[in-house]
């Protein structure tokens, strides 16, 4: 029996360590273990600084194997994660190159993942020319999200992107979304709900599990006697980290045992560093992104995982993947987000939620979550949450859906 050949298009892939890269790699690795033939077309690793990682070059074509996955890296216009025009050039160049190279890959089905949907355009083109089905994995409602953070104003360009978005939904044989509300919103655009499947994010429980704090790292950072609240991820327009800086500055004298650790890069990083310096915020440490292999060390030293987004109705539909990895390590979640994510945290009692961009609510929750009589219960709730969002289970359910579209 021939193996089903899956061609996966994603402009993020390890050694990049962001959420799309991790989800794609974990799923593809599991499919290979199940006997599928998986090829991923991606670009030279460069996210989020727009600088090619050491050991790689931005070449027309390069090939490697990662945990049994055939990985093809194609040339793209590389830029930092900032500036709308440059990023669109980045997205379009990858989509074009992925399409050209994809034409020469034997495949039974194509999966193309967002958040930017130019990758999905390449998936649609390949489906048309190769006469095989394609699956659109929607990790973010684009272009709604770029309007929500103010990166682009509603106008001719946004209306074009919305038209294109709907055409992609219509043409896809299956649509995979990561939240229930994403499914509802796409259904409201007139798309057949029977072809929309919800496979939420999760964590690789073989990789993320409770471990002892890395005492050496705590010492290096000078955080040995601190309660560490850590934000690990992209410092972008959507994440509202300026609000966090301004809020925690009020705690530096009254609660000196509390410390806030920001790890990552993004369009707002330099702006945030300037604010920290201008206000003399001494209870915040800001570090650059760390390699994926090092992330667990930093997760180990935090007491609470901080997850924050700007206050916007658009983000009511978002479930940040970082909550699952932190939960798998038994770290309570301090969440500044409403909607589906809040429902998950409250259902499992895996942390506390505060009203986005409400300083009073935030500071009250900071103090409450670390109280000894609360902390253990939240940690136990986080582990229960992670157990129900095991990425291995999610990958199996998703590939069963892929089998269904291949055999139709």
C-alpha positions in Angstrom: 0.0 0.0 0.0 1.4 3.4 -1.0 1.9 6.0 1.6 -0.4 9.0 1.4 1.8 12.0 0.3 1.1 15.2 2.2 2.6 18.5 0.9 2.5 21.1 3.6 3.2 24.8 2.9 4.2 27.0 5.9 6.5 30.0 5.9 7.5 29.2 9.5 9.2 26.0 10.5 11.9 24.9 13.0 14.5 26.0 13.9 12.2 28.9 14.2 10.3 28.6 17.5 7.1 30.5 17.0 3.6 29.0 17.3 3.0 28.2 13.6 6.5 26.5 13.3 6.0 24.4 16.4 2.4 23.3 15.5 3.3 22.4 11.9 6.4 20.4 13.0 4.7 18.5 15.8 1.8 17.5 13.5 4.1 16.5 10.6 6.4 14.5 12.8 3.4 12.6 14.2 2.1 11.9 10.7 5.5 10.5 9.7 5.4 8.3 12.7 2.0 7.1 11.5 3.4 6.1 8.1 2.6 9.2 6.0 5.1 10.7 3.5 5.3 14.4 4.5 7.1 17.2 2.6 7.1 20.7 4.0 7.9 23.7 1.8 9.1 26.7 3.8 11.7 29.4 3.7 15.1 30.0 5.2 14.6 30.4 9.0 14.6 34.1 9.9 11.6 34.9 12.1 11.2 37.3 13.9 14.3 39.5 13.3 14.4 39.0 9.5 17.9 37.6 9.7 18.7 34.2 8.3 19.7 31.8 11.1 23.3 30.6 11.4 24.0 27.6 9.2 21.4 28.5 6.6 21.4 30.7 3.5 18.5 32.4 1.6 19.0 30.2 -1.5 16.7 29.4 -4.3 16.4 25.8 -3.1 17.8 23.8 -0.3 16.7 20.5 1.1 17.1 18.7 4.5 15.4 16.1 6.6 14.0 16.9 10.1 12.6 14.0 12.2 11.7 12.1 9.0 10.1 15.1 7.4 11.4 16.2 4.0 11.9 20.0 4.3 12.4 22.1 1.2 13.5 25.7 1.8 13.0 28.2 -1.0 14.1 31.8 -1.5 12.0 34.6 -0.3 12.3 38.4 0.3 13.3 38.4 3.9 12.5 41.3 6.2 12.0 41.9 9.9 8.5 41.4 11.3 7.6 45.1 10.8 6.4 47.3 8.0 3.3 46.3 6.1 4.6 46.7 2.5 7.8 44.8 3.2 6.0 42.0 5.0 3.6 41.7 2.0 6.6 41.4 -0.3 7.9 38.7 2.0 4.6 36.8 2.0 4.1 37.1 -1.8 7.7 36.0 -2.7 7.4 32.9 -0.5 4.0 32.0 -2.0 5.3 32.3 -5.5 8.4 30.2 -4.8 6.4 27.6 -2.9 4.0 27.3 -5.9 6.9 26.8 -8.4 8.7 24.2 -6.3 5.5 22.5 -5.2 4.6 21.8 -8.9 7.5 19.2 -8.9 6.6 17.4 -5.7 4.6 14.2 -5.8 1.6 14.7 -3.5 -1.9 13.4 -2.8 -3.1 16.4 -0.8 -1.9 19.9 0.0 -2.2 21.7 3.3 -1.4 25.4 3.4 -1.4 27.3 6.7 -1.9 30.9 7.6 -1.7 33.4 9.6 -1.0 35.3 6.4 -3.0 33.8 3.6 -0.7 34.3 0.6 0.6 30.9 1.5 -2.9 29.6 1.1 -3.0 31.2 -2.4 0.0 29.0 -3.3 -1.9 26.0 -1.9 -5.0 26.9 -4.0 -2.9 27.3 -7.2 -1.1 24.0 -6.6 -4.4 22.3 -6.1 -5.7 23.6 -9.4 -2.7 22.7 -11.5 -2.0 19.3 -9.8 -5.7 18.4 -9.7 -5.6 17.3 -6.1 -7.5 18.5 -3.0 -6.2 21.1 -0.6 -6.8 22.0 3.0 -6.7 25.6 4.3 -5.5 25.8 7.9 -6.6 29.1 9.3 -4.6 30.0 12.4 -5.7 33.7 12.3 -8.5 35.6 10.7 -6.5 37.7 8.3 -7.1 40.5 7.3 -9.3 41.2 10.3 -6.4 40.9 12.7 -4.2 43.5 10.9 -7.1 46.0 11.0 -7.7 45.3 14.7 -4.1 46.2 15.6 -4.1 49.3 13.4 -1.4 48.0 11.0 -3.7 48.8 8.1 -6.9 50.9 7.8 -10.0 49.6 6.1 -9.9 50.6 2.5 -9.5 49.3 -1.0 -6.6 47.0 -0.1 -8.5 45.5 2.9 -11.6 45.0 0.8 -9.5 43.1 -1.8 -8.0 40.9 0.9 -11.4 40.1 2.2 -12.6 39.2 -1.3 -9.5 37.0 -1.7 -10.1 35.4 1.7 -13.6 34.4 0.8 -12.5 32.9 -2.5 -9.9 30.8 -0.7 -12.5 29.5 1.8 -14.8 28.6 -1.1 -12.2 26.8 -3.1 -10.7 24.8 -0.2 -11.8 21.2 0.1 -11.5 21.4 3.9 -10.9 24.3 6.2 -9.1 23.7 9.6 -9.5 26.3 12.3 -8.1 26.6 15.8 -11.1 28.0 17.6 -14.8 27.3 17.7 -15.6 31.0 17.1 -13.3 31.0 13.9 -15.6 28.3 12.5 -18.7 30.4 13.3 -17.2 33.5 11.7 -16.2 31.7 8.5 -19.7 30.1 8.4 -21.2 33.6 8.7 -19.4 34.5 5.4 -21.6 31.9 3.6 -19.1 29.0 3.8 -20.5 25.5 4.2 -19.9 24.6 7.9 -19.7 20.9 7.0 -16.2 21.4 5.5 -14.9 23.4 8.5 -13.1 21.4 11.2 -11.9 22.7 14.6 -8.4 21.4 15.7 -7.3 23.6 18.5 -3.7 24.3 19.5 -2.1 22.2 22.1 1.3 21.1 23.5 3.7 18.3 22.9 3.5 16.6 26.2 6.6 14.6 25.6 8.6 17.8 25.3 6.8 20.0 27.8 6.3 18.6 31.3 6.9 19.8 34.9 10.6 20.1 35.8 12.7 21.6 38.5 13.7 25.3 38.1 17.0 25.9 36.4 18.8 27.4 39.3 21.9 28.3 37.2 19.7 30.4 34.8 18.0 32.1 37.7 21.4 33.0 39.1 22.6 34.3 35.7 19.6 36.5 35.5 19.7 37.6 39.1 16.2 36.3 39.8 17.0 33.8 42.6 14.6 35.2 45.2 12.0 36.5 42.8 8.5 35.5 41.8 8.9 35.5 38.1 6.0 36.4 35.7 7.2 35.7 32.2 5.9 36.7 28.8 7.6 34.6 26.1 6.7 35.3 22.5 6.4 38.0 19.8 6.5 41.6 20.9 4.0 42.9 18.3 1.3 45.4 17.9 -1.4 43.0 18.9 0.2 42.0 22.3 -0.3 45.2 24.2 3.0 44.9 26.1 3.2 48.7 26.7 0.2 48.3 29.0 2.1 45.7 31.0 5.2 47.8 31.3 3.3 50.8 32.5 1.3 48.7 35.0 4.1 46.7 36.6 6.1 49.9 37.2 3.8 50.6 40.0 4.8 47.4 41.8 8.6 48.0 41.8 8.6 49.6 45.3 5.5 48.0 47.0 6.3 44.4 45.8 10.0 44.1 45.1 9.8 40.3 45.2 7.8 40.4 41.9 9.8 40.4 38.6 8.6 40.4 35.0 10.6 38.7 32.3 9.9 39.5 28.6 11.6 37.2 26.1 11.2 37.6 22.4 11.4 40.0 19.5 9.0 41.8 17.2 7.9 45.1 15.7 7.3 46.8 19.1 10.5 45.5 20.8 12.6 48.7 20.4 9.7 50.9 21.4 9.2 48.8 24.6 12.9 49.1 25.5 12.8 52.8 25.2 9.7 53.0 27.5 11.5 50.8 30.0 14.5 53.1 30.0 12.5 56.3 30.1 10.4 55.3 33.1 13.3 53.6 34.9 11.4 50.3 35.2 13.6 48.2 37.4 11.4 45.1 37.9 11.4 44.1 34.2 14.1 42.1 32.4 13.9 42.1 28.6 15.7 39.4 26.6 16.0 38.6 22.9 14.4 35.4 21.5 16.1 32.2 22.6 16.5 29.1 20.5 13.7 26.5 20.6 16.0 24.1 22.4 16.5 26.7 25.2 12.8 27.7 25.7 12.1 25.0 28.3 14.9 26.3 30.6 13.2 29.7 30.6 9.7 28.2 31.1 11.1 26.3 34.1 12.2 29.5 35.9 8.9 31.3 35.7 6.3 31.1 38.4 3.4 32.4 36.2 2.9 32.6 32.5 1.8 36.0 31.3 -0.4 36.1 28.2 -1.8 39.5 27.0 -3.4 40.9 24.0 -4.9 44.3 23.2 -8.5 44.9 24.0 -10.4 44.1 20.7 -13.4 42.1 19.7 -11.2 40.5 17.0 -9.2 38.8 19.7 -12.2 37.2 21.4 -11.8 34.4 18.9 -8.0 33.8 19.5 -6.5 31.1 21.6 -2.8 31.8 22.1 -0.8 28.6 21.8 1.6 29.7 24.5 -1.0 28.9 27.2 -0.7 25.1 26.4 3.0 24.8 26.7 3.1 26.8 30.0 0.2 24.7 31.3 2.0 21.4 30.4 4.8 22.5 32.7 2.3 23.2 35.5 2.6 27.0 35.3 -0.5 29.0 36.1 -1.7 31.4 33.4 -2.3 35.1 34.0 -4.5 35.9 31.1 -5.4 39.4 29.7 -7.8 38.1 27.1 -11.5 37.4 26.9 -13.6 35.1 24.8 -12.7 31.4 24.2 -9.3 31.5 25.9 -10.8 32.9 29.1 -13.4 30.1 29.0 -10.7 27.5 28.8 -8.7 29.0 31.7 -11.7 29.3 33.9 -13.1 25.9 33.1 -9.9 24.1 34.1 -9.1 26.7 36.9 -5.6 26.9 35.3 -5.0 30.5 36.3 -6.6 33.9 36.6 -8.1 36.3 34.0 -8.0 40.0 34.1 -9.8 42.6 31.9 -7.6 43.5 29.0 -5.9 47.0 29.4 -7.5 47.4 32.8 -4.7 48.3 35.2 -6.7 47.8 38.4 -7.9 44.4 37.3 -4.4 43.4 36.2 -2.6 44.4 39.4 -5.2 42.7 41.6 -4.8 39.5 39.6 -1.0 39.6 39.8 -1.1 39.7 43.6 -3.9 37.1 43.9 -2.4 34.4 41.6 0.8 34.1 43.7 -0.9 33.7 47.0 0.2 30.3 48.3 -3.4 29.2 49.0 -4.3 29.8 45.4 -1.1 28.9 43.5 -1.1 25.1 43.9 -4.7 24.9 42.8 -4.0 26.9 39.6 -0.9 24.8 38.9 -3.0 21.6 39.1 -5.6 23.1 36.9 -3.0 24.0 34.3 -1.9 20.3 34.2 -5.5 19.2 33.7 -5.8 21.7 30.8 -2.7 20.4 29.1 -3.8 16.8 29.3 -6.9 17.6 27.3 -4.9 19.4 24.6 -2.2 16.8 23.8 -0.9 17.7 20.4 -0.4 14.0 19.5 -4.2 13.5 19.8 -4.9 16.6 17.8 -2.5 15.5 15.0 -4.2 12.1 14.8 -7.6 13.6 14.5 -6.5 16.0 11.8 -4.8 13.4 9.7 -8.0 11.3 9.8 -9.8 14.3 8.3 -7.0 14.6 5.6 -7.5 10.9 4.8 -11.2 11.6 4.3 -10.6 14.3 1.7 -8.0 12.2 -0.2 -10.4 9.3 -0.6 -13.4 11.3 -1.7 
